[in-house]
Amino acid sequence: MHDCYGRPLLNHGSCTIIDVYDHEYDVIVVGSGAGGLTAAVTAAIQGNQKVLVTEKTALYGGTTAFSGGALWLPMNHLAFENGYLDTCERVGTYLRSRLGDDYNQDKASAYLDTAPEMCKWLESIGATQFIPLPAPDYYADSDGAAKAGRTVLNAPYDGRRLGQLVKQVRYPLQGYCAFGTMHVDVMYQAYWTRPLASCRSFSYVVRSMLRYVADFLWYGKGTNLCNGNALVGRLIESATKADVTLRRNSPAMQPIVDNDKIVGWTVQKQGKTLKIRARKGVVLASGGFARSAKLARDYLPTQDWTAVPRGNQGDGLRTGNAMGGVLPQHHPNPTEHYTLPCPSIAQSTAQSSPFLTFRISRNLGSSS
Ligand SMILES: Cc1cc2nc3c(=O)[nH]c(=O)nc-3n(C[C@H](O)[C@H](O)[C@H](O)COP(=O)(O)OP(=O)(O)OC[C@H]3O[C@@H](n4cnc5c(N)ncnc54)[C@H](O)[C@@H]3O)c2cc1C
């Protein structure tokens, strides 16, 4: 097994207790996607903890930075403020109708209790800025489905607020960009496709292009972060304000274990292995495994192409397994849980690029 730069990975088992540490934190967070950054911000602000986020690749944001950034957060306060009424019972009915035997009452209740709270709190500290999506649940015909309100999108984020750190936010997928790195917000796509259709669209396109030129000269990339990129940008701003230490090019390798308890982690940095103590705990937020050929073979129905970044090789999953955690060998319905259809656009006879689209079961009538 190799990492995203072709270096051999350690076995992701564990190593024994060490007396001398190179660094000490209260909490170590492995991975800098939305999961890791949210955990880091929460530990630093709510728990007043000293936090390290250690990221394997050269860029922060993981798959989250590539994503559409649409979050399914039923019972969120924005839905109610916008007149989309809902109840936990209806959401529970929807989940039960979709999940069948996989439905777990405790997990569903935990999610429904805490998702709205998380949404409100992150907004209150400026770590997110959500917009309610006026679109239905994916399975709009299922019992308990809502017509709108349960999903929120991320408002665009001005990456210039991060200064030069914006260069270390993972670039969006090419399919979402114009001129290389100018992120096009799906909400404004119509302006780009018909810039002369109205004064408003013309002015939007001209302003965006002028800003992009200035951004490119100063930062080397577009700084109007949209969708999942905007989510990452805001979380990074909150993390830095909360004195969270962010380290990139720093793959977490092995837990350090004392009496069956994880007390630290080894991290590779510039060819050295650092031993880092975690006084209170470690959060494994290293994302998925689609970039691991072996895990993809074991768990995915097809392995033609994946949109996730190269660092997502299931490192956390392997460590979890080594520490006694388990994953079901065969998911009852892998196509629903792991994949989405992705046509390619032929750019020339020899080349085609995958184009991400969400045509799947979201029932929007004839359009999608
Ligand atoms: C194109 C696309 C669009 C999507 N759109 C949506 C959407 O609209 N809504 C939605 O809900 N979901 C969407 N998803 C799925 C969603 O993006 C992911 O489920 C989510 O971002 C995962 O977040 P995460 O924090 O768990 O992991 P990630 O964001 O992947 O972050 C994990 C990080 O951990 C790092 N890492 C891995 N191993 C190590 C290690 N050993 N040491 C240190 N760091 C490590 C990785 O490099 C990575 O940066 C989309 C996915 C894709 C690919």
The ligand as a Gaussian input file, in Angstrom:
#p B3LYP/6-31G(d) Opt

LIG

0 1
 C      -18.081000      15.509000      -6.440000
 C      -18.716000      15.227000      -5.094000
 C      -19.841000      15.947000      -4.711000
 C      -20.418000      15.689000      -3.470000
 N      -21.498000      16.435000      -3.096000
 C      -22.071000      16.217000      -1.884000
 C      -23.181000      17.008000      -1.456000
 O      -23.620000      17.936000      -2.133000
 N      -23.719000      16.736000      -0.234000
 C      -23.220000      15.747000       0.577000
 O      -23.752000      15.546000       1.694000
 N      -22.145000      15.002000       0.207000
 C      -21.561000      15.227000      -0.992000
 N      -20.479000      14.479000      -1.366000
 C      -19.895000      13.560000      -0.380000
 C      -19.131000      14.400000       0.664000
 O      -18.299000      15.331000      -0.004000
 C      -18.283000      13.551000       1.605000
 O      -19.076000      12.533000       2.172000
 C      -17.728000      14.417000       2.739000
 O      -17.074000      15.561000       2.221000
 C      -16.750000      13.624000       3.595000
 O      -16.195000      14.515000       4.541000
 P      -15.072000      14.010000       5.522000
 O      -14.685000      15.151000       6.387000
 O      -15.539000      12.763000       6.190000
 O      -13.873000      13.538000       4.567000
 P      -13.002000      14.377000       3.529000
 O      -13.629000      15.683000       3.211000
 O      -12.665000      13.486000       2.400000
 O      -11.683000      14.699000       4.376000
 C      -10.814000      13.667000       4.759000
 C       -9.406000      14.224000       4.799000
 O       -8.567000      13.309000       5.499000
 C       -7.308000      13.287000       4.880000
 N       -6.599000      12.053000       5.262000
 C       -6.769000      10.798000       4.800000
 N       -5.913000       9.959000       5.413000
 C       -5.186000      10.711000       6.278000
 C       -4.113000      10.419000       7.173000
 N       -3.616000       9.181000       7.338000
 N       -3.583000      11.445000       7.878000
 C       -4.050000      12.719000       7.745000
 N       -5.056000      13.046000       6.883000
 C       -5.617000      12.046000       6.189000
 C       -7.640000      13.350000       3.407000
 O       -6.510000      13.755000       2.663000
 C       -8.764000      14.389000       3.416000
 O       -8.269000      15.696000       3.278000
 C      -19.880000      14.706000      -2.602000
 C      -18.746000      13.991000      -2.982000
 C      -18.165000      14.252000      -4.227000
 C      -16.920000      13.499000      -4.628000

